[in-house]
Amino acid sequence: MTDDQERRGPAGSQDPTEPIRPGFPAPGGLTGGSVPPAEPIPNAPDPFSPTGAPTTPPPGGPGEPPPGGPGETPSGNRAWWWALGGLVLLAIVAVTVWLATRGDAGGDDGASPGATPSGTVTSEAPSEEPSPEPTTEVTTPPATGCTPTEGGTPAGASTREIIDVDFDGRPDTAWLTTGADRRFGITTASGATFSAPVTTASPVPASAVVNLVAAGDGEAPIALVDVGREVLLYSVANCAVNVTQNAQDEPYTFDKGFSGFGTGVGCTAVDGVLHLAGLNAMSNDGSTYTVARTFVDLDESARRATNGQTETVAEGVPASDPVVVTAQETSCGDLVAGGADPGGPVEPQG
């Protein structure tokens, strides 16, 4: 129901066609008579206001329109909204600046030298190729051979190129001289010469072979000098020629059928290494032979020799059998002393 609708009130005191208005006491109190028009109470709440808030009369006095004309928003409300909008905008700008500043600070911290890990490389790698890593392979320097000496191969000596006795990678030379003071010697490619006398009562011209044989736990160069009745054994290791001694500290010799202890000397390959051995070809009827072999054990420099194991290598073989032929020669490997194709020097004649 609206304010201008007709309401029922006390009879006779109010025109039914007039809207009902609240009655207020007159200034003198509750008296009879007519009721003057109600005056608005300042700051009194509007009973018809939804919120019950007091209504404030517009400025300018009664009967004057509000400043700015009809429908204009009061200046206080407008200023309040502008202030609120400014605060919101300022807050947005402040937050944006703070976030941007915080991001820059984080980037600066990440780029700070103090925050850089110690293992991080900040400089550009060099363009040149890295140097090769050092090798750990151990190499043996090449041997220089025996030290050169003043003398050389004697004039008139019989010579023959032989194996490398000083292990410098070059072949050396063996030689024999003739006469009462005949000698056997070696001249190396490095220029060293060393020799020893050929001491024997045999008038047979000497012949020799030189080869590398098992000695101790390794190998050593030796020389076999055949003088017809016997074979002399020399060590040619360590840049010297030395007569090999037996267990009795006497020269070790091989019999060649003169004393009945043997007929020759040879070298047998065992596991690819030549082993020195005395040979003895024996026959009871002159047509068939039994061949025995006695290995010779040498020390590491081949300067001392002792008899080793004896074994039979052939029985009932004819004189033409290669085993019997070899048992009557002085040889070592493929080298044979003297003969039509000597494997070493032969004493000069005349």
C-alpha positions, 0 to 999 in steps of 0.5 A: 500500500502507498502513502497516498492510498486512503486509510481509515482513521478516527471519524470526524477529525480528518477528511477521508480524502486526505492522506493519513499523517501522523499526529504530534503533540502541539507545543503546549502538550496534549490539547484538543483542537486542530493539529498543525502541520507536522514539522520535520524533526532534524536528523530524525530517521525516515520511517519510510526509509528502507534502512532507517538511516537519517535523511539529510536535507540537501544543502542550500536551504529549503526549497532550493535545488541541489547544487549542480542541477537535478539528478547530479551526484553530490560532490562528497560521494564523487570525491569519495569514489575518485579517492577509492579509484586512485587508491586501487590504481596506486595499489596495482602500480605498487604491486606491479613495481614490487614484483618487477623489482623483485624479479630484477633482484632475483636475476641480479642475485643469480648473476652475482659473482658470489652466487656463481658455483665454483665449478661453473666456467664463465669464459668462452672455451679456447678454440685451439684443440686440446693437447693429447694426454700423456701416454703411460706406456713405458718404452725401452731406450735402444741399446748403444752396443759395446763401447768402442775400443782402440784396436780392431780386427787383426790384419790377416784374420779370417772373419765372418758376420755373426749374430748381434752379441751386444744387442744393439740391433746390428750384426757383429763379426767373429774372427780367427787368427793363425799361428802359435798365438792364434786367437778367437775374437769378436768385433762389434758393429759399435767398434768394440773388439775383444778376444781370447787365446785358443789354447790347445795341443791340436794341430788341426786348424780351428773353426768356430760358430757363434749363437744365442743359447739358453743360459740361466733364466734367459739367453746368452751368446756363446762361441764353439771353437772346434780344434779337431780333437775337442771343442772349446766353449767360450762366453761372448756375453757382456762385451768380452770373450771368456773361457767357460769353466766347468764344476772343477774350475777348468775349461769346459770342453766337448770330446770329439771321439778322442777320449771316448766321452763324446763325438760332437756338440750341437744345440737342440731347440726346446720351446723355441730356445736353443739348448747346448748339448754334448752328443755321442754316437756309439756303435758296436758293429760299425754299421748301426749307431746309438746316439745319446745327448747330454744337455749343458746347464749354463749360468746367466752369463754362460761363464759356468757350465755343468752337465745336465740330463742325458737321454738316448735320441736314436738307436740302431740307426745307420751311419748316414742317418742325420742324427748320427751325422749331426752327432759327429759335428760341431754345430748350433742351430743351423750353423756348422763349424768348418766344412764346405759351408762354414757357419763361422770363421775358419783359421787361415792357412799358410 
